[in-house]
Amino acid sequence: MTILQTLAACFDSDRFVCEIRYRDESGRVTVRAVSPIRFADNNKIINALCLGREEPRNFKVSQIEIARKIPADEVLMPVEVIDVT
């Protein structure tokens, strides 16, 4: 399953969230849980609720290194954002 497919599979936020490994513009790498809202800019951006920050965020799909679908009932908010750099 591609990263786009994994993110799209998590649009059912009552059942699933995505755990992503994300490298930001400065090179900082974090692992975080997100609840995707929609794709933007021709699927280059994912608008999602960051469950660690508890606010909407925009993520460049090209900077998501790993995405995995996890059952929503396994997630307790707020979810820790892990800095792995």
C-alpha positions as CSV (number, residue, x, y, z in Angstrom):
1,M,0.0,0.0,0.0
2,T,1.4,3.4,-0.9
3,I,1.5,6.4,1.5
4,L,-1.4,8.0,-0.4
5,Q,-3.5,4.8,-0.2
6,T,-2.7,4.5,3.5
7,L,-3.7,8.1,4.2
8,A,-6.9,7.7,2.1
9,A,-7.8,4.6,4.1
10,C,-7.7,6.6,7.3
11,F,-10.5,9.1,6.2
12,D,-12.9,7.0,8.3
13,S,-11.7,8.7,11.5
14,D,-14.2,6.8,13.7
15,R,-12.3,3.6,12.8
16,F,-8.8,4.6,11.9
17,V,-6.0,7.1,12.3
18,C,-2.6,7.2,10.6
19,E,0.8,7.2,12.3
20,I,3.2,9.0,10.1
21,R,7.0,9.6,10.2
22,Y,7.4,13.1,8.8
23,R,10.5,15.1,7.8
24,D,9.8,18.9,8.0
25,E,11.4,21.6,5.9
26,S,14.3,22.0,8.4
27,G,15.0,18.2,8.4
28,R,13.4,17.5,11.8
29,V,11.8,14.1,11.8
30,T,8.8,13.3,14.0
31,V,6.5,10.4,14.4
32,R,2.9,11.5,15.1
33,A,-0.7,10.3,14.9
34,V,-3.0,12.2,12.5
35,S,-6.6,12.0,11.4
36,P,-6.7,12.9,7.7
37,I,-9.3,15.4,6.6
38,R,-8.7,15.9,2.9
39,F,-6.1,16.0,0.2
40,A,-5.1,19.4,-1.3
41,D,-3.0,20.7,-4.2
42,N,-3.4,17.7,-6.4
43,N,-2.7,15.2,-3.6
44,K,0.6,16.9,-2.7
45,I,-0.7,18.1,0.7
46,I,-2.8,16.2,3.3
47,N,-4.8,18.4,5.6
48,A,-5.1,16.5,8.9
49,L,-5.9,16.8,12.6
50,C,-2.6,16.3,14.4
51,L,-3.6,14.3,17.5
52,G,-0.6,15.4,19.4
53,R,-0.9,19.1,18.9
54,E,-4.7,18.8,18.8
55,E,-5.0,21.1,15.9
56,P,-5.3,21.0,12.1
57,R,-2.0,20.8,10.3
58,N,-0.9,20.5,6.6
59,F,1.7,17.9,5.7
60,K,3.5,17.5,2.4
61,V,2.9,14.0,1.2
62,S,6.4,13.9,-0.3
63,Q,7.9,14.4,3.2
64,I,6.0,11.6,4.8
65,E,8.5,8.8,5.0
66,I,6.2,6.1,6.5
67,A,2.4,5.9,7.0
68,R,0.6,3.2,8.8
69,K,-3.1,2.7,9.6
70,I,-4.0,2.0,13.2
71,P,-7.4,1.4,14.8
72,A,-8.8,4.6,16.3
73,D,-9.8,2.8,19.5
74,E,-6.1,2.2,20.3
75,V,-5.4,6.0,20.4
76,L,-5.8,8.1,23.5
77,M,-5.5,11.9,23.0
78,P,-3.4,13.8,23.2
79,V,-0.9,11.5,21.4
80,E,2.8,12.2,22.0
81,V,4.7,13.7,19.1
82,I,8.0,11.9,19.1
83,D,11.1,13.8,17.8
84,V,13.4,11.2,16.2
85,T,16.1,13.5,14.7
